[in-house]
Amino acid sequence: MTVAVVQFGGSNCDRDAVRALEHLGIDAERAWHEDGLPDDTTGIVLPGGFSYGDYLRAGAMAARAPVMAEVRDLAEDGVPVLGVCNGAQIGSESGLTPGAFTTNRSARFQCEHVHVRIERADTPWTSAYDEGDVIELPIAHGEGRFELGESAYDRLERDDRVLFRYCDPDGTVTEAANPNGSRGNVAGVLGERETVAVLMPHPERATVPDLGLTDGQGILQGFAAAR
Amino acid sequence: MTAYTATVTVRLKHGVLDPEAETTQRALERLGFELEGLRSADRFEVDLDAESADAAADRAEEMAERLLANPTIHDYEVAVEER
């Protein structure tokens, strides 16, 4: 029983993810994408980084790597899948989750702390929180602006698949609290199943107390909650 | 079989914010140029052999659908020429 953290060439948050999961008592290991997923995979992290040097579009190449067919099959079987940052870009590029993450409104790489509001507490990733809770997480991305055409976005809202929204510290969703120009301040969304989610902020950098923030623990605990 | 070059142009859909183009426009203005707007696009030139120009275009379109463009944010066009 292990959470596989899929490592592509250029992934750089894979070790952090393993470390953070182990801190929570969740068994995790890195899986080099060419080796496929371990037989005992019970969860999957698509970690942050710069897979394939962000060639073409961030996440575009990794999303078409053969291992993603395995990820998709397991996701359809209900195995929990979490994409973080570059992993979120890979998730959307592969069609696991709706929308696209593209160039920040600022056209800059942004490395800072943000607040996000929990939009739903009835998913494995958010069951440790209450709906409306505000948590603080780090972001570090140049292509994190969530984009989706208007009618598809309306459907996303209607289906209640927005999981996290950028907000100010007291939970109000404002333009000023939107770090990258994301439509609807969306920071993270659910796939077809609630066991599949992606987000641009880094919960694994806000889990181990030595690093200061621990607000991200509840998200990673989703791998235990989904079992 | 005939040798073709399929040129695939991928650009952001109308209305999708393009911060890189805006930054480029500002840089041109800083250099003293006058301009009303600027759009950027990616262009891929794909050399391929096919039975006909239509078959070459079909293949290039599939490449655009499956990898070169992201249909959520991009439009694309394909032009085929004999090589």
Interface residues (C-beta under 8 A of the other chain):
Chain A: L56 R57 A60 R64 S92 E93 G99 A100 T102 T103 N104 R105 S106 A107 R145 E147 L148 G149 A152 G181
Chain B: K13 V16 L17 D18 P19 E20 E22 T23 R66 L67 L68 N70 T72 I73
